[in-house]
Every structure is written in C-alpha cells, then in structure tokens.
Amino acid sequence: MHNVLIRPLVKEDALTSYQWRNDPEIWQFTGSRPDITITKEIESEWIEKVLKDDTSKRFAILCDREYIGNVQLTGITDESAEFHIFIGKKAFWGKGISQLATYQILYYAKEVLKLKEVYLSVNPENVAAVKSYQKNNFVVKEQNEEQIKMSVLLSELPAATVSVFVMVYNHAEYLKECIDNILVQKTNFNYDIVIGEDCSKDNSREILLDYQKLYPGKFKLLLYSQNMGAVNNQNEIFKNCKGKYITICEGDDYWTDPLKLQKQVDFLEENTDYSIHSGHAQRLIEGKLSDVIGNSHHKKTYQLKDFFTQNNLVACTSMFRNYNIHLDYFKNIYFGDWMLYADILTAFPDSKAYVSEECYSVYRVNESGAMLQLEGIKSDQKHFFQIERINHFFKTAYSDQDIITINEYAINIYKYFLIHNDLTGAFNIFWRHFKLINFKIPFRKYLSYFRYRKQLA
C-alpha cells in the first residue's frame, strides 16, 4: 500500500523532473519525447511557462510524500480537457500508482472544474496504461496502429471505495490535525473526503479551501451560504458520500493509524456478514491522552440487540457499508451515531458490527463537545429519549439487562421531577416508561418515592 496524492506543480520540481526528461525508457511510448538534452534551467523555464497557461492544470504525483511523476489536464474548455500522465521514478512502475493519481485528477475535473469529459491518446503498445485507464472508466473511441483515443464521461467516474465523512463547525483549532491524518492513509484504493462546513465563526472554511488547493483530488467541500445546523449538515454530507464504504471523523477528532482505511476495507471485503467495522480510540482531555474507549463489553461482535439501550462504538473509529440511510431517523435526537448503527444493522439483515482490538483514533473531549455537556440528569434524559426513538423505529425486544438500564434512567428522571416538585413531569416519565416496557417497571419504587418525595428533597 502507498499514500498517493497529487499537488500543484511548482518551479522547484524541475530540480527532479529534468532527469526524467533525459531517460528514453520513460518516453518510449510517447510522441512528445524531448529531442535535446534537458537541463535544470530548461525544465525550470518550461514549468514556469506552463504554469501561466490558463487552459492547463498541472500537478506533481506524490507517493509516500516523494515526488515521482506528473499528471495534467491541457486544452481545458468549459466542458472537456485532455489528460496526460507519466511516472518518472521507475521504481514505482507497476504498483497501481498511476491509476490512483489518474482518479484524483479526474475527481478534481469533475468536482472542482465541473467538466463533463476528459480524453487522451495512448500508444497501443502501452498495454499497462490502457488497462489502468479502463479501471477509471475510460473507453476506446478510435484506434489505429499508431494510437488509441480514449475518453471518460465524468458522470460515469466510479465512486471512490471509501468516502470519509467530516462535519466541521468552529474546528479551526483542531482541523489541521484531523485532515493531515486522513491524508496520510496508505491504501490500494481511492478514497475521497466529503466535508460539510457549517458557516463556522472561525477560519475553518479558509483552512479547508487551502487544503483543497494543495490536494485537489481528495476533497468535496460542502460550503453552505447559511448555518444548516448539525442534523441538516450531517444529512447533506451523507447524501454526498458515494463510496462503497463510509467512515467518520469529525473535525475535532483525528486518526492515529495510517493503515486504518486499508485494514477496515480488507475486513469488510472478506467478511460480508459484517456491515460495520470499528475499533478503539483514546480520549484527549485538556491536551492529555487519557483512557482507551470503544468496547465496554469486551466483545468482538455486536448485533442490533446490543444497541437497544446503549451505544457500543466510537464514531471516529467506525467504517460501514454505504446504504440508503433513513435521514428522517435523525430528527430531534442527540446521539446520531447510535441511531446510525441501529439503522445500518437493520438495513443489512442478520449483519453484525465488529470491534477490533486495535486503537485507530483520538476522540477529543473539549468544552464544546457533546458528551462533556451531558451531566447527571441531562444525560439520563437524553439516553431515555434515544431509547424511546430506537424502540419507535426498530420495534425492539429487551433483554433483562436492557430492562434494568431503562428502569435506572426512568427512576432517576422521576426522582429529579419529584425533587423539583414537578408532578406533571413525574407523571409524564412514569407513563412513557410504562408504554416502553409495559408491566416490567418497578411500581414499588415509583410509589415509595412519590410517598416520601419531600424527604428526597
């Protein structure tokens, strides 16, 4: 596996690329081979000249942060452009890097330049190149002994294998760490990063635009004209995640394993009876790494029934199969990822969630974090409401342990209302509790606390 990125070509790249111009093996399949010895000065002047051409976009190919070749679009119009690529460092030939770099520039042409078609010409003897282009849905249009003309309609560009879901709102302080650790992923497949930036009050948007300029083949930015709110932002991001798999990393969290995506895709490809793959994460509290979280029951496999009364996965470690997400399920709820896992496990009948023992991520606990804002009775109320919503959508059947959990939440809320002399609230929670689990509620506790409510205070 390699980390492959494209970035804008710069004049300093001439110090490396001039050597490639003088290697006849690199140019054996092209008619545009140099007919003179190329010096650093000649190459530098050429780069400086072409970078001023508004009808072309030229990029360096990076493999594991090393500059190894060029990829470019020329003759750009409102609808189309011509594609060119070469890998100058021969040690990287035959490793699938050309295909990954090609996908990124096509993704850029589609999502940023908004082109409709990209075309190319290739020597018929360059069989490896033809196969690489076909994997990105280029099709042969004309062919003779001297050249093959191919093109791809960008509307037919294959979806990335993985779409990385990122929600951003006022995350400028943490965003660089988040994005940098996504961009270092080593994979043998394509992944895109779909980011919803919800009109932050800091410079989050400017940071994201800078990243898109630097690595243009990776980002799909959803930049709203007005604040959408968390649920609407989440739903828009999901709609734009087209990958076979989706993985989550919110803007204040970050990954720690550069092979996270590859490991998770490999598992889900090999184990079709699992729809979710997750792992462990470390908490980061006030700048210090704390405990490892992510598997409270110390199991490897979880089923839908394990999510009836609690969430067992950490969002920033999870990957799941893409599906027709029920976006209406997320209205008026607090724990969106918990609802998501229940929805996934229902969408793929009899499927399971797997929790790896590996630690993939860091979950940042900060003053604006959702979990930090939940304390005591607020937490109990939010959890009880979430259980009600899951019951409403998934018609759950509770285990004995689930009943104990539900009873604890309900009784705590009931006591809170009694202490504050809110009899209406107390009766309301009693009735909701009764409807949720019928006659399995602790009637004696309800009567006892009601009788001695003044003592509770």
C-alpha positions in Angstrom: 0.0 0.0 0.0 1.1 3.6 -0.7 0.0 7.0 0.1 -0.7 8.7 -3.2 -1.6 12.4 -3.6 -1.4 15.0 -6.3 -0.5 18.6 -5.6 0.1 21.6 -7.9 3.4 21.5 -9.8 5.9 24.2 -8.7 9.0 25.6 -10.3 11.3 23.8 -7.8 10.1 20.4 -9.2 12.4 21.0 -12.1 15.3 20.0 -9.9 14.0 16.5 -10.0 11.9 16.2 -13.2 14.7 17.3 -15.6 16.4 13.9 -15.0 13.3 12.1 -16.2 13.2 14.1 -19.5 16.5 12.6 -20.5 15.6 8.9 -19.8 14.5 7.3 -23.2 12.8 4.4 -21.3 10.3 6.8 -19.7 9.3 8.2 -23.1 9.3 5.0 -25.2 5.5 5.1 -25.7 5.0 8.8 -26.4 5.5 11.0 -29.4 6.3 14.0 -27.2 9.8 12.8 -26.1 12.5 15.5 -25.9 14.9 15.8 -28.8 17.5 17.6 -26.9 19.3 17.2 -23.5 17.1 18.8 -20.9 18.9 20.8 -18.2 17.6 22.0 -14.9 17.4 25.5 -16.4 15.4 24.3 -19.4 13.0 22.3 -17.3 12.6 25.2 -14.8 11.8 27.7 -17.6 9.2 25.2 -19.1 7.4 24.7 -15.8 7.4 28.5 -15.2 5.8 28.9 -18.7 3.1 26.3 -18.5 2.0 27.3 -15.0 0.9 30.6 -16.6 -1.3 28.8 -19.1 -4.9 29.2 -18.0 -6.0 26.3 -20.2 -4.0 23.7 -18.3 -3.7 22.4 -14.8 -0.5 20.6 -13.9 0.2 18.5 -10.8 3.0 16.6 -9.2 2.4 13.0 -8.2 3.5 12.2 -4.6 3.9 8.6 -3.4 4.6 8.4 0.3 5.4 12.2 0.2 8.1 11.6 -2.6 7.7 13.4 -5.9 7.7 10.7 -8.6 5.8 12.0 -11.6 3.4 14.4 -13.3 -0.2 14.4 -14.2 -2.0 17.2 -16.1 -5.0 18.4 -17.9 -4.5 20.6 -21.1 -6.7 22.3 -23.6 -9.3 22.9 -20.9 -12.6 24.2 -22.1 -16.0 24.7 -20.3 -16.7 21.0 -20.8 -13.6 19.0 -21.5 -9.8 18.6 -21.3 -7.0 16.3 -22.4 -5.3 14.1 -20.0 -1.6 13.3 -19.7 0.5 11.3 -17.1 3.9 9.9 -16.6 5.6 8.2 -13.6 9.2 9.5 -13.8 10.7 7.4 -11.0 10.8 3.9 -12.4 11.0 2.1 -9.0 7.3 3.0 -8.7 6.2 1.5 -12.1 3.6 -1.4 -11.9 2.4 -0.6 -8.4 -1.0 0.9 -9.3 0.1 4.4 -8.5 -0.8 5.8 -12.0 -4.4 4.5 -11.5 -4.8 6.3 -8.2 -3.3 9.5 -9.4 -5.5 9.4 -12.5 -8.6 9.0 -10.4 -7.6 12.1 -8.3 -7.2 14.4 -11.3 -10.5 13.1 -12.8 -12.2 13.7 -9.4 -10.8 17.2 -9.5 -12.0 17.8 -13.0 -15.5 16.7 -12.0 -15.9 18.2 -8.6 -13.9 21.4 -8.9 -13.6 22.3 -12.6 -17.1 20.9 -13.3 -16.0 19.4 -16.6 -18.1 16.8 -18.4 -15.5 14.8 -20.3 -11.7 14.0 -20.3 -10.0 12.4 -23.2 -6.5 11.1 -24.0 -4.3 9.4 -26.6 -2.1 6.4 -25.8 0.3 4.1 -27.8 -1.3 0.7 -28.4 1.9 -1.0 -27.2 1.4 0.6 -23.8 -0.9 -2.1 -22.6 -0.4 -1.4 -18.9 -1.5 2.2 -19.4 -4.6 1.2 -21.4 -5.7 -1.2 -18.6 -5.1 1.5 -16.0 -7.3 4.0 -17.8 -10.0 1.4 -18.3 -10.2 0.9 -14.5 -11.2 4.6 -14.3 -13.9 4.0 -16.9 -12.0 5.4 -19.9 -13.4 3.8 -23.1 -11.8 3.4 -26.5 -13.3 5.8 -29.1 -10.9 5.3 -32.0 -7.9 3.0 -32.7 -5.2 2.5 -35.3 -1.7 1.2 -35.4 -0.2 4.5 -34.0 -2.6 5.5 -31.3 -5.7 4.7 -29.3 -8.1 7.6 -28.4 -10.0 7.1 -25.2 -12.4 9.2 -23.1 -14.4 9.2 -19.9 -17.6 10.9 -19.2 -17.1 12.2 -15.7 -20.7 11.5 -14.8 -19.6 7.8 -15.1 -16.4 8.2 -13.0 -16.6 5.3 -10.5 -17.3 6.2 -6.9 -14.4 6.1 -4.5 -14.1 2.9 -2.5 -14.3 4.9 0.7 -15.9 8.3 1.5 -14.6 10.0 4.6 -17.4 11.8 6.4 -16.3 15.0 8.1 -18.6 17.5 9.9 -17.0 20.9 10.6 -18.2 23.8 12.8 -15.7 26.1 14.6 -13.0 23.4 14.4 -10.2 25.6 13.1 -8.0 24.9 16.2 -8.1 21.2 15.5 -8.8 20.9 11.8 -5.2 20.6 10.5 -4.5 17.6 12.8 -7.8 16.0 11.6 -7.2 16.5 7.9 -3.4 15.7 7.9 -4.1 12.3 9.5 -6.7 11.5 6.9 -4.3 12.5 4.0 -1.5 10.1 5.2 -3.7 7.0 4.8 -1.9 4.3 2.7 -4.3 2.3 0.5 -4.5 0.4 -2.7 -7.9 2.0 -3.5 -9.3 5.5 -3.9 -10.9 7.5 -1.1 -12.5 10.9 -1.1 -13.0 13.3 1.8 -16.5 14.8 2.0 -16.7 17.8 4.3 -19.7 19.9 5.4 -18.5 23.3 6.7 -21.5 24.8 8.5 -20.6 28.6 8.4 -18.1 28.5 11.2 -17.3 31.7 13.1 -13.6 30.9 13.0 -11.4 30.4 9.9 -12.4 26.7 9.4 -13.6 27.4 5.8 -10.4 29.1 4.8 -8.3 26.2 6.1 -10.4 23.7 4.1 -10.1 25.8 0.9 -6.4 25.9 1.3 -6.3 22.1 1.6 -8.4 21.7 -1.5 -5.9 23.8 -3.4 -3.0 21.8 -2.1 -4.5 18.4 -2.7 -7.3 19.0 -5.2 -8.1 15.3 -6.0 -9.3 14.5 -2.5 -11.9 16.9 -1.3 -15.5 17.5 -1.9 -16.4 20.6 0.1 -20.0 21.5 1.0 -19.8 25.2 1.8 -23.2 26.5 2.8 -24.4 30.1 2.5 -26.1 29.9 5.9 -25.9 27.8 9.0 -27.6 24.4 8.5 -27.5 23.0 12.0 -25.8 19.7 12.9 -28.5 17.3 11.7 -29.0 19.0 8.3 -25.3 19.3 7.8 -24.9 15.6 8.7 -27.6 14.6 6.2 -26.1 16.7 3.4 -22.7 15.0 3.9 -24.3 11.6 3.9 -26.0 12.4 0.6 -22.7 13.3 -1.0 -20.8 10.2 0.3 -20.9 8.0 -2.8 -18.2 5.5 -1.7 -18.8 1.8 -1.3 -18.0 2.3 2.4 -18.3 5.4 4.6 -16.0 6.2 7.5 -16.5 9.0 10.1 -14.0 11.5 11.5 -15.4 14.8 12.9 -13.4 17.9 12.6 -12.0 17.9 16.2 -11.0 14.2 16.2 -8.1 12.5 14.4 -6.8 9.1 13.3 -3.6 7.6 14.5 -3.1 4.6 12.3 -2.1 5.3 8.6 -3.4 1.8 7.6 -6.9 2.3 9.3 -8.8 2.5 6.0 -7.0 -0.4 4.4 -7.5 -2.7 7.4 -11.2 -1.9 7.6 -11.9 -2.3 3.9 -9.9 -5.6 3.8 -12.1 -6.9 6.7 -15.4 -5.8 5.2 -14.5 -7.2 1.8 -13.6 -10.6 3.3 -16.5 -10.7 5.8 -19.7 -10.0 4.0 -21.8 -10.9 7.1 -20.5 -7.7 8.8 -21.8 -4.3 7.9 -19.7 -2.3 10.4 -16.1 -2.3 11.4 -14.9 -0.3 14.4 -12.0 -0.1 16.8 -10.7 1.6 19.9 -9.9 5.3 20.5 -8.1 7.3 23.1 -9.7 10.2 24.8 -7.8 13.5 24.6 -8.8 15.7 27.6 -7.2 19.2 28.1 -4.3 18.2 25.8 -3.5 14.9 27.5 -4.2 11.5 26.2 -6.4 9.6 28.6 -8.1 6.2 28.7 -8.8 3.9 25.7 -12.5 3.6 24.9 -14.6 1.7 22.4 -15.6 -1.7 23.7 -17.3 -1.6 27.1 -18.4 -5.3 26.9 -15.0 -6.6 25.6 -16.7 -8.4 22.7 -15.6 -8.6 19.1 -19.1 -9.0 17.6 -22.2 -6.9 18.2 -25.7 -7.3 16.9 -28.7 -5.0 16.6 -30.0 -6.1 20.0 -26.8 -4.7 21.6 -27.8 -1.2 20.6 -31.3 -1.1 22.0 -30.2 0.7 25.2 -26.7 1.9 24.6 -24.1 2.8 22.0 -21.1 0.4 21.8 -18.9 2.0 19.1 -16.8 5.1 18.9 -17.8 7.1 15.8 -14.3 8.2 14.8 -13.2 4.6 14.5 -16.1 3.3 12.5 -16.5 2.3 8.9 -19.7 0.9 7.4 -21.2 -0.2 4.1 -22.9 2.6 2.2 -26.7 2.2 2.0 -29.9 4.2 1.7 -29.7 5.9 5.0 -33.0 6.8 6.6 -32.2 10.5 7.1 -35.6 11.1 8.8 -34.5 9.0 11.7 -32.0 11.7 12.8 -34.5 14.4 13.5 -34.7 15.5 17.2 -32.1 13.1 18.5 -28.9 13.7 20.4 -26.8 10.6 19.6 -26.7 10.4 15.8 -24.1 7.7 15.6 -26.0 5.4 17.9 -29.1 5.7 15.7 -26.9 5.2 12.6 -25.6 1.9 13.8 -29.1 0.6 14.6 -30.2 1.7 11.1 -27.2 0.0 9.4 -27.7 -3.3 11.2 -31.4 -3.2 10.2 -30.6 -2.3 6.6 -28.4 -5.4 6.3 -30.5 -8.1 7.9 -28.6 -10.5 10.2 -25.4 -8.4 9.8 -23.0 -7.7 12.6 -20.7 -5.0 13.9 -17.0 -5.9 14.5 -14.8 -4.2 17.1 -11.1 -4.6 16.5 -8.7 -4.6 19.5 -6.6 -2.0 17.6 -6.6 1.7 18.5 -7.3 3.8 15.4 -8.2 7.2 16.6 -8.2 10.0 19.2 -11.6 11.3 20.4 -11.2 14.9 21.6 -13.1 15.9 24.7 -13.4 19.7 24.7 -15.6 22.3 26.2 -17.9 22.4 23.2 -18.0 18.6 22.9 -21.4 17.0 23.1 -20.6 14.4 25.8 -19.0 17.0 28.1 -22.2 19.0 28.0 -24.2 16.0 29.3 -24.0 15.6 33.0 -26.3 13.8 35.5 -30.0 14.1 34.8 -29.4 15.7 31.4 -27.5 12.6 30.3 -30.3 10.3 31.7 -33.0 12.2 29.9 -31.1 12.2 26.6 -30.4 8.5 26.8 -34.0 7.6 27.8 -35.3 9.7 24.9 -32.9 7.9 22.5 -34.1 4.5 23.7 -37.7 5.6 23.0 -36.7 6.7 19.5 -34.9 3.4 18.7 -37.9 1.5 20.1 -40.2 3.5 17.8 -38.2 2.8 14.6 -36.9 -0.7 15.3 -39.6 -2.3 17.5 -37.1 -3.6 20.0 -37.3 -6.6 22.3 -35.5 -6.0 25.5 -33.2 -8.3 27.5 -33.3 -8.4 31.3 -30.2 -6.2 31.4 -31.9 -3.7 29.0 -34.9 -3.6 31.4 -32.5 -2.8 34.3 -30.9 0.0 32.2 -34.2 1.5 31.2 -35.5 1.4 34.8 -32.5 3.2 36.1 -32.8 6.0 33.6 -36.5 6.4 34.2 -36.4 6.3 38.0 -33.6 8.9 38.1 -35.6 11.2 35.9 -38.7 10.6 38.0 -36.8 11.4 41.2 -35.5 14.6 39.7 -39.0 15.8 38.9 -40.2 14.9 42.4 -37.3 16.8 44.0 -38.2 19.9 41.9 -41.9 19.4 42.8 -42.8 18.9 39.1 -45.6 16.4 39.4 -46.6 16.7 35.8 -43.1 15.8 34.7 -43.0 12.9 37.1 -46.3 11.5 35.8 -45.1 12.0 32.2 -41.9 10.0 32.7 -43.9 7.3 34.5 -46.3 7.0 31.6 -43.6 7.0 29.0 -41.7 4.4 30.9 -44.9 2.2 31.2 -45.5 2.4 27.5 -41.9 1.5 26.7 -41.8 -1.7 28.8 -45.4 -2.3 30.0 -45.6 -4.1 33.3 -41.8 -4.5 33.8 -41.5 -1.2 35.6 -40.7 -1.0 39.3 -44.1 0.1 40.6 -43.0 -0.1 44.2 -40.2 2.3 43.7 -42.5 4.8 42.0 -45.0 4.6 44.9 -42.3 4.7 47.5 -40.5 7.8 46.0 -43.9 9.5 45.5 -44.9 8.9 49.1 -41.6 10.2 50.5 -40.9 12.9 47.9 -40.4 15.6 50.5 -37.6 13.5 52.1 -35.9 13.2 48.7 -35.5 17.0 48.6 
